[in-house]
Amino acid sequence: MIRPAGDGLEIYLCVEPVDFRRQATGLATLVQDALDFDPFSSRLFVFTNRRRSQCRILVWERTGFVLWSKRLEKARFAWPKHDDTVVSLSVHELNLLLDGYDIWRFQPHETLRYASMY
């Protein structure tokens, strides 16, 4: 299994669904024109289709584009409902997303604030 790994990777998730008839060149054009990023950087760009049954990751590696694809047979990818067109993710969050977790519904413990020890 191939998965993104390592600290310091910049990962951007495109919130809007994408027509998956687009391949690497079409997705790179989308990154440049609609998302306003440099597709030739070492950033990872994550896309889904309208049904959220597929996920693609595009990245430039020195001499060409790499396009990873994952297709789910029954389930759907959890995808954000943000007003932004792009959401930044960590490597850990991306791998949780690929494993089927809804990373936007994780609720941390409530922050406790005390004035003194008594």
C-alpha positions in Angstrom: 0.0 0.0 0.0 1.3 3.4 -0.9 0.5 6.3 1.4 1.9 9.8 1.9 4.3 10.0 4.8 6.7 12.4 6.4 6.5 15.6 8.2 6.5 18.9 6.4 4.3 17.9 3.4 1.8 20.5 2.4 -1.5 18.9 1.6 -4.5 20.8 0.2 -8.0 19.3 -0.2 -10.2 20.7 -2.9 -13.7 21.1 -1.2 -15.7 21.1 -4.4 -16.2 17.7 -6.2 -14.3 17.3 -9.5 -15.3 15.6 -12.7 -13.0 12.5 -12.7 -12.8 12.3 -16.4 -10.0 14.7 -15.8 -6.6 13.0 -15.5 -3.3 14.5 -14.2 -3.1 17.3 -16.7 -6.8 18.4 -16.1 -6.4 18.3 -12.4 -3.1 20.3 -12.6 -4.9 22.9 -14.7 -7.6 23.0 -12.0 -5.0 23.5 -9.3 -3.4 26.4 -11.2 -6.6 28.2 -12.4 -9.3 27.5 -9.9 -7.3 26.9 -6.7 -4.5 29.4 -7.5 -1.6 27.1 -6.5 1.5 26.1 -8.4 0.9 22.5 -9.6 4.6 22.0 -10.1 5.4 22.5 -6.4 5.9 19.5 -4.1 2.4 20.0 -2.5 -0.2 17.2 -2.6 -3.7 18.1 -3.9 -6.6 15.9 -2.9 -9.9 15.6 -4.9 -13.1 13.7 -4.8 -15.9 13.0 -7.2 -19.5 14.1 -6.8 -20.6 10.8 -5.1 -17.5 10.9 -2.9 -16.8 7.3 -3.8 -13.4 8.1 -5.2 -10.4 10.1 -4.1 -7.4 11.3 -6.1 -4.2 12.8 -5.0 -2.0 14.8 -7.4 1.6 15.7 -6.8 4.6 16.8 -9.0 7.7 14.7 -8.6 10.7 16.2 -10.3 10.0 14.9 -13.8 6.2 14.4 -13.9 2.9 14.2 -12.1 2.0 11.3 -9.9 -1.7 10.5 -9.5 -2.9 8.3 -6.7 -6.5 7.0 -6.8 -8.7 5.2 -4.3 -12.2 3.9 -5.1 -14.6 2.8 -2.4 -17.0 0.0 -3.3 -19.8 0.8 -0.8 -18.8 3.7 1.6 -18.3 7.4 0.9 -15.4 9.6 1.8 -16.1 12.2 4.5 -15.6 15.6 3.0 -15.7 19.1 4.6 -18.5 21.5 4.2 -16.5 24.7 4.3 -17.0 28.0 2.6 -13.4 27.8 1.5 -12.4 26.2 -1.8 -9.3 24.6 -0.3 -8.7 23.1 3.1 -5.2 22.4 4.5 -4.5 18.9 6.0 -1.7 17.2 7.8 -0.3 13.9 6.7 -2.0 12.2 9.6 -5.4 13.8 8.8 -5.1 12.7 5.1 -4.3 9.1 6.1 -7.3 9.1 8.5 -9.5 10.4 5.7 -8.3 7.6 3.4 -9.0 5.1 6.1 -12.6 6.3 6.3 -12.6 8.6 9.3 -14.6 11.8 9.4 -11.9 14.1 10.6 -14.3 17.1 10.7 -16.5 15.5 13.4 -13.8 14.6 15.8 -14.6 16.5 19.0 -11.8 17.2 21.4 -12.4 17.3 25.2 -13.7 20.6 26.5 -11.0 23.1 27.5 -11.0 23.6 31.2 -10.1 27.0 32.6 -9.5 27.5 36.3 -8.8 30.7 38.2 -7.0 29.0 41.1 -6.3 25.7 42.7 -8.9 26.2 45.5 
